[in-house]
């Protein structure tokens, strides 16, 4: 018998001071058996950090050629391709041709990803946005992960504060240039 996805519910009060975005968010996220909870938390944080009208989660492994998150305009045109983890150069090359803006959020060691991408052919590589999410922030959120989650999430100068269950977990989201 095949394992099924676990569904997590999130109610988040988002206060992104950097972008002037203040929104109550309520959404469900499926975590496939092949995904780690660290990857799940990275997807949720990327959703919050990139929140804009038209942002959606992909169908995951059911749509392997699509980004983890996408922002589309009212016509359905892809505005932002948002990947999570450690996509390879071919995927980023395709993404840069498909969308005007490409952002990658990783919960892994960013230097390893940068080394893997160094010297590879990637369309508009200099414009690619690579962000590393603080690994302690991810670990703290994983520790407090529940099927129903209620967060207060604030972002100031790419520093993230998440209040969950009476505890505040914090960490930086640092941008790394693709060389």
Secondary structure, DSSP 8 states (H G I E B T S, - for coil): -----EEEEEEEEEEETTTTEEEEEEEEEEE-TTS-HHHHHHHHHHHHHT--TTEEE--GGGGTTS-SEEEE-TT--EEEEEEES---HHHHHHHHHH-SEEEEEESS-HHHHHHHHTT---TTGGG-EEEEE-HHHHHHHHHT--SEEEEEEEEETTEEEEEETTEEEEEEEEEE---
